[in-house]
Amino acid sequence: MKVPFLDLKAQYASIKDEIADALQQVLDNAAFAGGPFVENFEKDFASFCQCEFAIGVGSGTAALWMVLLSMEMDPGDEVITAPNTFIATAEAISFCGAKPVFVDVDEQTYNINPDLIEDAITPKTKAVIPVHLFGQMADMDPIMEIARAHKLFVIEDACQAHGAEYKGRRAGSIGDAGCFSFYPGKNLGAYGEAGAIVTNNAELADKLRMFRDHGQEKKYYHSMIGWNARMDGFQSAVLSVKLKYLAEWNEARRKNAQLYNSLLANLDSVITPEEADYAKHVYHIYAIRTRTRNAIIKALAEKDIFCGIHYPIPVHLQDAYEFLDNKKGSFPVAERCAEEFVSLPMYAELSENQIKSVCHEIKSFLEVRV
Ligand SMILES: *Cc1c(COP(=O)(O)O)cnc(C)c1O
């Protein structure tokens, strides 16, 4: 049975007419860059995230960058984050002149290990960016406690965690700011590039609104040097339609994950994802761990089942970050995970039969090998 890693066409088919209407309205109003559709989406997304403010921007990378810029890093300042993330987290730190400092992750949740943060703090540390990897939030209480004690900003990289919860609180609502990506494959995906920042800090929200629009308070009156990081009108209209279904789609992902978990339980050579007691996981990625990762991916591909790897090389071992001089072995949990992770097909429209077929092929591969 054919099982793609992701099926954006299936989702589009379910909302086709609503999307057409929404795009037509943007055309009729010629509201292409920023404007009323963006403002509408911001209002709804802020409330979805249990936050007071949302600021729409051009991408998740821009969201992280804009927040860090607004926190005014000095050259040589340090920002703590996890090494097993998409490179954008580290790039945003680098692009505002600061240095990414990595801290290893917890073996159960794959998120930054709070017990290791304090040792990484120096007089130059300005902020911590927990990354809510795969749709499960990092352990925020100890992170906030450490950050407050050392007067550090906390920026949640919630780019994979739209609607995820920590003790009932939504991703993005706990730190000083939360950053979201609406890249098409995310749990809430645009039909192009988009992102947003959420916060409860009115001053920060005002600053970010100016930053994303060339530092202008009103047109052609610039009180600071900003950038063009505005959200596109079409994207906001698409996102407003899709936001209404996000909770339902996240529930479908959770149900799919439960079926995977039950079908893959009790296999010695497979570790399935665990939902922490504090968490509501939204399974942006459903990643299992196995020592025979590459062989499983190949065997499944031969049966038309397509998997991913998130991520094959942790950020500290990427060529781009060689200059930081982090050696292999510095972050053993993140490195072991990078060698063992396989992301199985995961999206709301995945059928029970497709999931059964994926698990059947994994089991027959493992039996052939033993
Ligand atoms: C997707 C992603 C980003 C970047 O978002 P873009 O919209 O692609 O720029 C940043 N951090 C993480 C963890 C992501 O998954």
The ligand as a Gaussian input file, in Angstrom:
#p B3LYP/6-31G(d) Opt

LIG

0 1
 C       10.309000      24.754000      10.611000
 C       11.182000      25.163000      11.748000
 C       11.791000      26.431000      11.823000
 C       11.808000      27.404000      10.679000
 O       10.611000      27.760000      10.150000
 P       10.506000      28.328000       8.645000
 O        9.116000      28.795000       8.557000
 O       10.814000      27.184000       7.730000
 O       11.495000      29.425000       8.498000
 C       12.484000      26.758000      12.974000
 N       12.601000      25.904000      13.996000
 C       12.071000      24.665000      13.952000
 C       12.239000      23.748000      15.126000
 C       11.359000      24.248000      12.826000
 O       10.851000      23.002000      12.772000

